Amino acid sequence: MFMGEYQHTIDDKGRMIIPAKFRDALGTNFVVTRGLDNCLFVYPMEEWKVLETKLKALPLMKSDARAFTRFFFSGATECELDKQGRVNLPNTLREHGKLEKDCVVLGVSNRVEIWSKEVWEGYFSQSETSFNEIAEKLVDFNFDL
């Protein structure tokens, strides 16, 4: 399980250090893809295979299912850590995440998310004010804190 929030930077070559606490769980090779809310999703290979199975099960005849599957798979790339614990993020993914220099790396249960620091702060600020409302909506999913 991934959890926590870490501040990092991306160098001029598009490399970013993955927090040491996440490296073992991610493994040597993992998948980075476009995430929702203008961030990147990072999945260990085992979790990527679970997600891949779920996406393959979506009905091909539904345009929303095709669009969602395209979004995830077309942006996906297999990455690996270098000896310094860095990952080289492709330019297309950095553009999607608006990642230039300062970023935030989050552990979110079965995945890691990489956010532009500026985008994360805006998202967090907006979400923090409505956290109670969000929690109340989760009751509809039989979720209890």
C-alpha positions in Angstrom: 0.0 0.0 0.0 1.2 3.5 -0.9 0.6 6.4 1.4 2.2 9.8 2.2 3.1 13.0 0.5 6.6 13.9 -0.7 8.0 17.0 -2.3 10.4 16.5 -5.3 11.8 18.2 -8.3 12.1 17.2 -12.0 15.5 17.9 -13.5 16.2 19.4 -17.0 16.3 15.9 -18.5 12.8 15.0 -17.1 14.1 12.8 -14.3 12.5 12.7 -10.9 13.5 10.8 -7.7 10.9 8.3 -6.6 10.5 8.4 -2.8 12.6 5.6 -1.2 9.4 4.3 0.7 7.8 3.6 -2.7 10.7 2.0 -4.6 10.4 -1.5 -3.2 6.6 -1.7 -3.7 6.9 -0.3 -7.3 9.7 -2.7 -8.2 12.3 -2.2 -10.9 9.7 -1.8 -13.7 6.4 -0.1 -13.4 3.8 1.7 -15.5 3.3 5.5 -15.7 0.2 6.8 -17.4 -2.0 9.8 -17.7 -4.0 10.2 -14.5 -7.2 12.0 -13.8 -7.2 15.6 -12.5 -4.0 16.5 -14.5 -1.7 14.2 -12.6 0.2 11.0 -13.5 -0.7 7.6 -12.2 2.1 5.2 -11.4 1.3 1.5 -11.0 3.4 -1.5 -10.0 3.2 -4.1 -12.7 0.8 -6.3 -10.7 -1.6 -3.5 -10.2 -1.3 -2.4 -13.8 -2.4 -6.0 -14.8 -5.4 -5.7 -12.6 -6.4 -2.4 -14.1 -5.7 -3.7 -17.6 -8.1 -6.6 -17.0 -10.8 -4.2 -15.8 -10.4 -1.9 -18.8 -10.5 -4.9 -21.2 -13.9 -5.8 -19.6 -15.4 -2.5 -20.5 -18.0 -2.8 -23.4 -16.2 -2.0 -26.7 -19.5 -0.8 -28.2 -19.8 2.1 -25.8 -17.9 5.2 -26.9 -17.2 6.3 -23.4 -15.5 3.0 -22.6 -13.4 3.2 -25.8 -12.4 6.8 -25.0 -11.5 6.0 -21.4 -9.4 3.0 -22.5 -7.6 5.0 -25.1 -6.8 7.7 -22.6 -5.2 5.2 -20.2 -3.4 2.9 -22.7 -2.2 5.6 -25.2 -0.4 7.5 -22.4 1.0 4.4 -20.7 4.7 3.7 -20.7 6.8 1.1 -18.9 9.4 2.8 -16.8 12.3 1.7 -14.7 14.4 3.2 -11.9 18.0 4.2 -12.5 20.7 3.5 -9.9 19.9 6.8 -8.1 16.2 5.9 -7.7 15.0 8.2 -10.5 12.5 7.7 -13.2 12.7 9.5 -16.6 9.2 10.8 -17.3 8.4 11.1 -21.1 7.6 14.6 -22.3 4.0 13.8 -23.2 3.3 12.7 -19.7 5.1 15.8 -18.2 2.9 17.9 -20.4 -0.3 16.2 -19.3 0.7 16.7 -15.7 1.9 20.2 -16.2 5.2 19.0 -14.6 8.0 21.5 -15.0 10.1 21.6 -11.8 8.5 21.3 -8.4 6.2 18.3 -7.9 4.4 16.4 -5.3 4.4 12.6 -5.1 1.5 11.0 -3.3 0.9 7.4 -2.2 -2.8 6.6 -2.9 -3.4 3.0 -1.8 -2.6 0.9 -4.9 -0.9 3.6 -6.9 1.4 6.6 -6.8 0.4 9.9 -8.2 2.7 12.6 -9.5 1.4 16.2 -9.4 2.7 19.6 -10.3 3.1 21.3 -7.0 1.0 24.2 -8.2 -1.8 22.0 -9.5 -1.8 19.9 -6.3 -2.0 22.9 -4.1 -5.0 24.2 -6.0 -6.7 20.8 -6.0 -6.0 20.2 -2.4 -7.2 23.7 -1.4 -10.4 23.3 -3.3 -11.0 19.7 -2.1 -10.2 20.5 1.6 -13.1 23.0 1.8 -15.5 20.4 0.5 -14.1 17.4 2.3 -17.1 16.9 4.5 -19.4 17.0 1.5 -17.2 14.5 -0.3 -17.3 12.2 2.7 -21.1 12.4 2.9 -21.4 11.4 -0.7 -19.3 8.3 -0.1 -22.0 7.1 2.3 -23.9 6.1 -1.0 -21.1 3.6 -1.6 -21.5 2.0 1.9 -18.2 3.6 2.9 -17.7 4.5 6.5 -14.7 6.2 8.1 
